[in-house]
Amino acid sequence: MPSLIDLRRRVRSVKNTQQITKAMKMVAASKLRRAQERLMGARPFAVQMQRVLGSLAGRVDASIHPLLNAREPSPAGRTLVIVVTGDKGLCGGFNTSIIKGASAVVLASPQPCSLGLIGRKGRDFFGRRAFTVLFEQVNIFQRLTFADAQAIAKTAMDGFTSEEFDRVVIVYNEFKSVMTQKVVVDQLLPIPRAEVEGDAAARTAPAGQLVNLTDYLYEPSAQEIFNQLLPRYVEVQVYRALLESNAAFFAAQMTAMDTATKNSAEMISSLTLYMNKVRQAAITREIIEVVSGAQAL
């Protein structure tokens, strides 16, 4: 049975831990609000840009731009997997779920994979194992800017256009709510081309039936439009993934610290009750010893 001194020391230690977890929860909640505001400002633009460019890309030949060129995966080629994790822990299963998702993508890929690691936790995990690492970025979430996304996107686009990689995917946690984060695996390159409704109707229409196909006039030329917009599209999608992961991290950390604070309160209550029982037993034992001594005299 532990002594009263040990129990008091343990209760004091748990109370100190509770103060730390409570402070971390408040800090995470404050940072989550700012990260969520940035995400909500960028997400509608990224989603709409993805929809519009996907529709436009589906109406032109893929050879119009290198970023649209979907090459047949060959055993000699490689796939670049960009993994976005956090720089810190104490966030529940946030980093573990991303690492598991990225590992599943690598194992399921028919080609050898190179990794682009964003975040200290992903760097520490994959860096200690036999994985080919193309680049790594740590501590970018402290002052996340669009320039960080541009640098990552440029590395991916250069590797794809030089045919070093046949495919580029990005794995990150999407922010759904404070309680929910979803692991997402998005194909970054080649840029996905949405199926045009008219083309789908033409394939499914009976032989000899006329189908009305809608096309667009481009001003300036389609070549110039795609030269300007497609690289920016890749940069925006990478930036959105970083913002999603940043907001999801703070949400996961806030939830984990809230749970830890509640668990520490329960532990303090349980230890205090047990300490009172031990103290009561000690007092009873001392009284019995006094009474027994008096009777002996």
C-alpha positions as CSV (number, residue, x, y, z in Angstrom):
1,M,0.0,0.0,0.0
2,P,1.5,3.4,-1.0
3,S,2.1,5.9,1.8
4,L,0.2,9.2,2.2
5,I,3.3,11.1,1.1
6,D,3.4,9.1,-2.2
7,L,-0.3,9.6,-2.8
8,R,-0.1,13.4,-2.2
9,R,2.9,13.6,-4.5
10,R,1.0,11.7,-7.2
11,V,-2.1,13.9,-6.8
12,R,0.0,17.0,-7.1
13,S,1.7,15.6,-10.2
14,V,-1.7,14.9,-11.9
15,K,-2.9,18.4,-11.0
16,N,0.2,19.9,-12.7
17,T,-0.5,17.8,-15.8
18,Q,-4.1,18.9,-15.8
19,Q,-3.1,22.5,-15.8
20,I,-0.8,21.8,-18.8
21,T,-3.5,20.0,-20.8
22,K,-6.0,22.7,-20.0
23,A,-3.6,25.4,-21.2
24,M,-2.8,23.4,-24.4
25,K,-6.5,23.0,-25.1
26,M,-7.1,26.8,-24.9
27,V,-4.1,27.5,-27.1
28,A,-5.2,24.9,-29.7
29,A,-8.8,26.4,-29.7
30,S,-7.4,29.9,-30.3
31,K,-5.2,28.7,-33.2
32,L,-8.0,26.6,-34.6
33,R,-10.2,29.6,-35.0
34,R,-7.6,31.4,-37.1
35,A,-6.7,28.3,-39.1
36,Q,-10.4,27.7,-39.8
37,E,-10.9,31.2,-41.0
38,R,-8.0,30.9,-43.5
39,L,-9.3,27.5,-44.6
40,M,-12.9,28.7,-45.2
41,G,-11.5,31.6,-47.2
42,A,-9.5,29.4,-49.5
43,R,-11.6,26.2,-49.8
44,P,-14.5,27.6,-52.0
45,F,-11.9,29.0,-54.5
46,A,-10.0,25.8,-54.6
47,V,-13.1,23.6,-55.1
48,Q,-14.6,25.8,-57.8
49,M,-11.2,26.0,-59.6
50,Q,-11.0,22.2,-59.5
51,R,-14.5,21.9,-60.9
52,V,-14.1,24.5,-63.7
53,L,-10.6,23.4,-64.8
54,G,-11.6,19.7,-64.7
55,S,-14.5,20.5,-67.0
56,L,-12.4,22.5,-69.4
57,A,-9.6,19.9,-69.4
58,G,-12.2,17.2,-70.3
59,R,-13.0,19.2,-73.5
60,V,-9.6,19.4,-75.0
61,D,-6.9,17.0,-76.0
62,A,-4.6,15.9,-73.2
63,S,-1.5,16.8,-75.3
64,I,-2.3,20.5,-75.1
65,H,-0.4,20.7,-71.8
66,P,2.2,18.4,-70.1
67,L,0.3,18.5,-66.8
68,L,-2.7,16.9,-68.4
69,N,-0.7,14.1,-70.0
70,A,-1.8,10.8,-68.3
71,R,0.9,8.3,-69.0
72,E,0.4,4.6,-68.7
73,P,2.1,3.5,-65.4
74,S,5.2,1.4,-66.2
75,P,7.3,-0.7,-63.8
76,A,10.2,1.5,-64.7
77,G,8.4,4.7,-63.6
78,R,7.8,6.1,-60.2
79,T,5.0,7.6,-58.2
80,L,5.5,10.6,-55.9
81,V,3.5,10.5,-52.7
82,I,3.3,13.8,-50.7
83,V,2.5,13.1,-47.1
84,V,1.2,15.9,-44.9
85,T,1.6,15.3,-41.2
86,G,1.9,17.5,-38.1
87,D,5.1,18.9,-36.6
88,K,4.0,18.0,-33.1
89,G,2.2,15.2,-31.2
90,L,-0.4,15.2,-28.4
91,C,-3.1,15.2,-31.1
92,G,-4.8,11.8,-30.7
93,G,-4.6,9.7,-33.8
94,F,-4.0,12.6,-36.3
95,N,-0.5,11.6,-37.3
96,T,-1.1,7.9,-37.0
97,S,-4.0,7.9,-39.4
98,I,-2.0,9.9,-42.0
99,I,1.0,7.5,-41.7
100,K,-1.3,4.5,-42.1
101,G,-3.0,6.0,-45.1
102,A,0.3,6.9,-46.8
103,S,1.7,3.5,-46.1
104,A,-1.4,1.9,-47.7
105,V,-0.9,4.0,-50.8
106,V,2.8,3.0,-51.1
107,L,2.1,-0.7,-50.6
108,A,-0.8,-0.7,-53.1
109,S,1.1,1.2,-55.8
110,P,2.2,-0.9,-58.8
111,Q,5.3,1.3,-59.1
112,P,8.1,2.2,-56.8
113,C,7.3,5.3,-54.7
114,S,9.2,8.4,-53.7
115,L,8.0,10.4,-50.7
116,G,7.7,14.1,-50.2
117,L,7.4,14.5,-46.4
118,I,5.8,17.6,-44.9
119,G,5.8,17.7,-41.1
120,R,8.2,16.4,-38.5
121,K,6.2,13.3,-37.5
122,G,6.0,12.0,-41.0
123,R,9.7,12.8,-41.5
124,D,10.6,10.9,-38.3
125,F,8.6,7.9,-39.2
126,F,9.5,7.3,-42.8
127,G,13.0,8.6,-42.5
128,R,13.9,5.7,-40.2
129,R,12.6,3.2,-42.7
130,A,13.8,2.1,-46.1
131,F,11.8,4.6,-48.1
132,T,13.1,6.9,-50.9
133,V,12.6,10.5,-49.8
134,L,12.6,13.2,-52.5
135,F,12.2,16.2,-50.2
136,E,11.1,17.1,-46.7
137,Q,9.7,20.2,-45.1
138,V,9.3,20.7,-41.3
139,N,8.1,23.7,-39.3
140,I,6.3,25.3,-42.2
141,F,3.0,25.4,-40.3
142,Q,4.3,27.9,-37.8
143,R,4.1,30.6,-40.5
144,L,2.3,28.9,-43.4
145,T,2.2,31.0,-46.6
146,F,1.3,30.5,-50.2
147,A,5.0,30.5,-51.1
148,D,5.4,27.2,-49.2
149,A,2.7,25.6,-51.3
150,Q,4.3,27.1,-54.5
151,A,7.7,25.5,-53.7
152,I,6.2,22.1,-53.0
153,A,4.0,22.3,-56.2
154,K,7.0,23.3,-58.3
155,T,9.0,20.3,-57.2
156,A,6.0,18.0,-58.1
157,M,5.4,19.7,-61.5
158,D,9.1,19.6,-62.4
159,G,9.3,15.9,-61.6
160,F,6.2,15.1,-63.5
161,T,7.0,17.1,-66.6
162,S,10.5,15.7,-66.8
163,E,8.9,12.2,-66.6
164,E,10.7,11.4,-63.4
165,F,7.2,10.5,-62.0
166,D,4.2,9.1,-63.8
167,R,1.8,10.2,-61.0
168,V,1.8,12.5,-58.1
169,V,-0.7,12.0,-55.2
170,I,-1.0,13.9,-51.9
171,V,-2.2,12.4,-48.6
172,Y,-3.6,14.7,-45.9
173,N,-6.2,15.1,-43.2
174,E,-9.3,17.0,-44.4
175,F,-11.0,19.2,-41.8
176,K,-14.6,18.2,-41.4
177,S,-15.5,19.4,-37.9
178,V,-13.8,19.8,-34.5
179,M,-14.5,16.1,-33.8
180,T,-14.0,14.7,-37.3
181,Q,-10.9,14.6,-39.6
182,K,-10.9,12.5,-42.7
183,V,-7.8,11.1,-44.4
184,V,-7.9,12.1,-48.1
185,V,-5.8,10.7,-51.0
186,D,-6.0,13.1,-54.0
187,Q,-4.4,12.7,-57.4
188,L,-2.4,15.9,-58.0
189,L,-0.8,15.0,-61.3
190,P,-1.8,14.4,-64.0
191,I,-4.6,16.8,-63.4
192,P,-7.9,14.9,-63.4
193,R,-10.1,15.5,-66.4
194,A,-13.8,15.6,-65.7
195,E,-16.0,13.6,-68.1
196,V,-18.0,15.9,-70.3
197,E,-21.8,15.2,-70.3
198,G,-22.0,15.3,-74.0
199,D,-19.2,12.8,-74.5
200,A,-20.9,10.4,-72.0
201,A,-24.2,10.8,-73.8
202,A,-22.6,10.1,-77.1
203,R,-21.1,6.9,-75.9
204,T,-24.4,5.7,-74.4
205,A,-26.7,6.9,-77.2
206,P,-28.1,4.3,-79.7
207,A,-26.4,4.1,-83.1
208,G,-27.4,6.8,-85.5
209,Q,-28.9,9.1,-82.9
210,L,-27.7,12.7,-82.9
211,V,-26.4,14.1,-79.7
212,N,-26.0,17.8,-79.0
213,L,-22.4,18.5,-77.9
214,T,-21.6,21.9,-76.3
215,D,-18.2,23.4,-76.8
216,Y,-16.5,26.7,-75.7
217,L,-14.7,29.5,-77.5
218,Y,-11.5,30.4,-75.9
219,E,-10.1,33.9,-75.7
220,P,-7.1,34.0,-75.6
221,S,-6.3,30.6,-77.0
222,A,-6.8,27.4,-75.0
223,Q,-3.1,26.8,-75.0
224,E,-2.4,30.2,-73.3
225,I,-5.2,29.7,-70.8
226,F,-3.9,26.3,-69.7
227,N,-0.3,27.5,-69.6
228,Q,-1.4,30.2,-67.1
229,L,-4.0,28.4,-65.0
230,L,-2.8,24.8,-64.7
231,P,0.3,25.5,-62.7
232,R,-1.7,27.9,-60.5
233,Y,-4.3,25.1,-60.1
234,V,-1.6,22.7,-58.7
235,E,-0.3,25.4,-56.3
236,V,-3.8,26.1,-55.0
237,Q,-4.6,22.5,-54.5
238,V,-1.4,22.0,-52.5
239,Y,-2.1,25.1,-50.5
240,R,-5.6,23.9,-49.7
241,A,-4.2,20.6,-48.5
242,L,-1.8,22.4,-46.2
243,L,-4.6,24.6,-44.8
244,E,-6.9,21.6,-44.3
245,S,-4.2,19.6,-42.5
246,N,-3.3,22.6,-40.3
247,A,-6.9,23.2,-39.2
248,A,-7.4,19.4,-38.7
249,F,-4.3,19.2,-36.5
250,F,-5.5,22.0,-34.1
251,A,-9.0,20.4,-34.0
252,A,-7.5,17.0,-33.1
253,Q,-5.2,18.5,-30.5
254,M,-8.0,20.5,-28.9
255,T,-10.1,17.3,-28.7
256,A,-7.2,15.3,-27.3
257,M,-6.3,17.8,-24.6
258,D,-10.0,18.2,-23.6
259,T,-10.2,14.4,-23.1
260,A,-6.9,14.4,-21.2
261,T,-8.2,17.2,-18.9
262,K,-11.4,15.3,-18.1
263,N,-9.4,12.0,-17.5
264,S,-7.0,13.8,-15.2
265,A,-10.0,15.2,-13.2
266,E,-11.3,11.7,-12.8
267,M,-7.9,10.4,-11.7
268,I,-7.6,13.2,-9.1
269,S,-11.0,12.3,-7.7
270,S,-10.1,8.6,-7.5
271,L,-6.7,9.2,-6.0
272,T,-8.2,11.7,-3.4
273,L,-10.8,9.1,-2.4
274,Y,-8.1,6.4,-2.0
275,M,-5.8,8.8,-0.1
276,N,-8.6,9.6,2.4
277,K,-9.2,5.9,2.9
278,V,-5.5,5.3,3.6
279,R,-5.4,8.3,6.0
280,Q,-8.5,7.1,7.8
281,A,-7.0,3.6,8.2
282,A,-3.8,5.1,9.6
283,I,-5.8,7.2,12.1
284,T,-7.9,4.2,13.1
285,R,-4.7,2.1,13.6
286,E,-3.1,4.8,15.8
287,I,-6.3,5.0,17.9
288,I,-6.3,1.3,18.4
289,E,-2.6,1.3,19.4
290,V,-3.3,4.1,22.0
291,V,-6.3,2.3,23.4
292,S,-4.4,-1.0,23.5
293,G,-1.4,0.7,25.3
294,A,-3.8,2.3,27.9
295,Q,-5.4,-1.1,28.6
296,A,-2.0,-2.7,29.0
297,L,-1.1,-0.1,31.7
